[in-house]
Amino acid sequence: MSDIGMIEAAAARAEGIVRRTPLLSSPFLDEIAGRPVYVKCEALQHTGSFKFRGGWSALSALTDDLRARGVLAFSSGNHAQGVARAAQLHGVPATIIMPADAPRLKIENTRAMGAEVVLYDRAGGEDRNEIGARLRDERGLTLIRPFDEPLVIAGQGTCGLEIAEQAAEAGVTEATVLVCCGGGGFTAGIALALEARAPGMRVHPVEPAGFDDTARSLASGGIVRNEGPEAGFCDAILTPAPGEITFPIMSRLCGPGIVVTEEEVRRAMRHAFDRLKVVAEPGGAVALAAALFHGDELGDELGDGPVIATISGGNVDRALFAEVLAEG
């Protein structure tokens, strides 16, 4: 199980490799939200997403023998790129199973980083687990899960260590922290880090409408699943359910989940570009959308006190981003 010791060990292995991404602010965003807003910009991480943290953490912890055989991952894009880049830096092979309908940019980038990409028909019901099991057994690969993996959670938790440090540098020790949430690895990792390093901060997971499995699970006290395909506007964070490892962590440490609409996400993407000069992909903008438009759901924890929101990734297709900007 991931804990602060594992997160600190992951941070030590990441030294000089993983970027310390900035904590940004804008008076324009403060005005919209009615409170101070700080934005942890993981779109500026290697591969354009926080996922590099977990990929590097997992690969760097493998024995030399296991790592040399190669690694395997399932992903619609950001975990794929994170694992592919970590494998490339280690000089070992990576095989990534991706849905054929994943954003073209993410597929191309994963290949460009030297990984073998195996596409499957997600919409047609093809089972990635069957493909993965066959490749793993044939090639002796080590599977790196996207979120329900202690070493990956520990790597994502390094972002929480940075949030605690950077917020303290800005004079902030108490805040509501909003995290873009799919399976919960990023949310759980940050929550564990803040529990140890900034106990005055409380994490809330944020999800897109129609894919609010974590919010519903937290409300019910047990894991519930989304119905329907894992496809939609916020492709990076569409998962069927929170993880068996991540959910207990979130249940213990997080406040209620917040659910945002597609229109709110589009507005948040425009505000990130206009006010922070940052490109946010749809799934990476949900926490900022919650910070800007859902202040009434943050509870009475801090009144109109500061909120910290993650922008978890910036890997958006150019045409879609242009469309979103043009709407404004």
N, C-alpha and C positions, 0 to 999 in steps of 0.2 A: 504494500500500500504506500502511495506517495505521502511524503511528509516534508517538513521544512528542511530536514537533513538532506533528503534527496534533491530538493530544489537548490540548496546551497552547493551541493556537489555538482549538479548540472550547470550552475553558474560558473563554477571553477573550470569545468571542461569547456565552457563556452567563451572563456576569457580570450579576447583578441580575435574571435571568430564571429560571434553573434553581435549584431549592432545594438548599441544602447539608443533606442529610438527616442525622439523628442516628445516632451509633454507640452503641447501647444495651447494657446488661448487667443481669444479675440473679443474685444468689447462688443462687437456686433452680435456674436453668439450669446454673450452674457445678457444682452438686452432681450433677445428672443426668448431665452429660457427664464429670465427673471431671477437669475442667480449666477454666481461665477461658474463657468464651464471650462474644464481642462480636457484636452483630447490627447490620448496616448496613441501615437501614430505608427502603428505596425505596418501600414502600407509602405513605409520606408525601410522595412526590414529586408534582408536578402530574400530574393524570390517574390517580393511584394506582399508578404504575409507573415503573420506570427508563426505559421506552421514550420518555418525553418528552425525555430527554437526546439520544438519537439523532435523533429527529424534529426537534428544534430545531437541532441541529448541521447536519443536511442542508439544511433550508430556509434557514437563515441564511447558508449558504455559496453559495447559488444567485445567479446574476446577477439583477438586478431584472427583466429581460425574461422570463427563464425562469420565475421565481417568479410573476410576474403571470399567466402562462398557466394556472397551477394545477398541482397535484401529484396523483399517483396512488399508492395503496398497497394491498397485499394483507395481510390480517390476520384472525386469529380474535378480536382484541379490543384488546390492550394497545398494539401498534404502531399500530393504527387510531386509538386515542384520542390517542396521542402526536403523530402526524402531524396529526390533525384540530385539536388545540389549537395546535400550532405554526403551522399555516396560518391559523387564526382570529386569532392574535396578529399575524400579518403582513398580515392582511386580504386573503388570496388564497383561491381555491377549492380544495377537496380532494375527491377522489372515492375512496372506500374500498370495496374488494371484500371482503366478509365471508361466511363460510359461514352458511347459514341456521340451522344448529344451534349457532352460537356462543352463549355466555351472553347472555341477554336484556339484562342490565344493560349489557354492553359495547356492544351494538348501539344501545341507547337513548342512552347517553352520547355515542357517536360522532356520532349525529344531532344531539344537543343542542348539540354544539360546532360546528354549522354545516356538517358534511360531508355530501355526498351518499353514501348507503350503497347499494351494489349487492349484493344477496344472491345466492348461488349454491348449488346443491344438491351439497354435498360428498359426502354419503353416496351420492347417486345417480351419482356419477362425473363431474359437470359440471366442465369445465376452466376454472379461474380465469385461467390464463395466456392462453387464447383471448379471454376477455372483456376482460382487461386490455390485450392487444395492440390489440384493436379500439377501445377507448376512448382509449387513448394516441394512436393514429394519427388518430382522428376529431377529437380535441380539442387535440392538441399538448401533452399533459401530460407532466410529468417523473416517472418512476417512482422511488419511494424504497423500496428493498428493506429488509426487516425486519432482516437481520443481515449479509448478504454484500455490504456496501457500506462502503467506507473511511470516508466521512464519518459514517455511523451508528456504526461501531465506535469512531471517535474520540470521538463524543459519549458513548457508554457508558463509554469510558475515563476520562471526568471523574469518575466514581464512584470509580475506583481512586486518582485523585489525592487525593480526600477521605479515602478509607480510610487512605492513607499518612499524611496530616496528622493525622487524628483519633487513629489508633493511637499515633503518636508523642507526641501530647499526653497520652495515657494511659500513656506509658512503655513501649509495645510496639513493638519494631522487628523482632522475629522472630515469625512466626505462620504457621499453616496457614489459607489463605483458601478457603472453600467457596462456589461460585457456582452459582446455579440456571442450568441450561444447556438451551437448545433448539437453535438453529442455531449458537450460539457467539459471537454478537456481543458480548454482555455479558461473557462469560468472556474472550474474546480482548482486549477493550478494557481490562479490569481487569488482566489479566496483563501487557500492554504498559506500563501506567502503573506497576505495582509493580516491574517489571524496572528501570525508571529511578529510581523514587523510594523504593522499599523492597525492595531486593534480598534482604533476609532473609526475605521472605514468599514462599510458593509456593502457587499456585492449583491447586485440584482442581475440575473440573466435576462437578455432581451432577444426576442424571436419575432419573425414575420407572421402575420395573420395566416391561419391555415396550417401552420407548422409549429404550433405552440405546445409541443409535447412536454417540454421541461416545465413551463408555467403550470400546465394542468397536473403534471406529476407532483410538483411541489405543493400544489393546492390540495391534492387528494392524499398525499402521504405515501404514494406508491407509484411505480413506473407505469405510465400509460403511453400508448403508441398513437402515432398519426396514421390515418387511413389514406390510401392512395399513393401515387408515385412520388419519388424523391426528385421532383422537377418543379421549377418555378423561378420567379424573378431573382430571389436571393439564393441562387444555386449553391453557394459556398457553405451554407449552414442548414441545409435541408437534410435532416436525419429522421429515421422512423421513431426513435425513442432515445432518451438519455441512457448513458452507459451504466452497466452494473457496478462499475467502480466509481464513476463520476457522480452518480445520483446521490449516494449516501453522503458524499462530501458536500454537495450543494445543499442537500436537505438540512445538514447540520449548520452550515455557515452562511447560506444565502437568504436574502429576503425574497418576497414574492416576485415571480417573473413578470415582465412587461411585454406586451404584444403591440407591434406597430403595423401600420398599413403600408401597402406598396407606395401610395402617394406620399406618405410621410417619409419613406425611405428615399424616394426621388428628390424630395425637397432637401433632405439632409445631404444628399450627394452634391446638390448644387451649392448649398451653404459651405460645405467643406472646400469645394473648389474656389468659390468666390472669396471666402473669408480667411481660409488657411492655406490656399493654393495647394491643396492636396487632392489627389485622385482617390476616391473611395469606390470600391465595387459595391453592388447592392447589399450583399450579406455583410460587408464590412461597415456599412453605414447605419445598421439598425440601432446600435447603442446611441449614436449621436442623435438619431431621430427621437429616441425616447427622452434623451436629455433636453431636447429643444421643445418637444410637443406633448410630453407626458409628465410634466412636473407635478401634477396633482396626484399621481400614482406613487410618488416617492415616499409618501407617508409623512409622519411627523418627526422622523428621526432627527433631522437637522433643520427643520423649517425651510428657509430659503438659503441654506448653506450650500457650499460648493458641491458640484457633481463632476466626476471624472468619467469620461466615456472613451472606450476603445474604438479606434478605426482599425479593424482587424486585418484588412487586406485592400489592395488596390488593383487587382487583376480583372479589369473589366474590358470587354471588347470595345474597340474604338467606336464602332457604329452605334452601339447601345449608349455609350457615354455621350456621344454627340447628340443623340436623341434626347437624353435626359437633360442636358444643358440647354438645348433648344426650347424645351418646354418652359423654361424660366423666363 
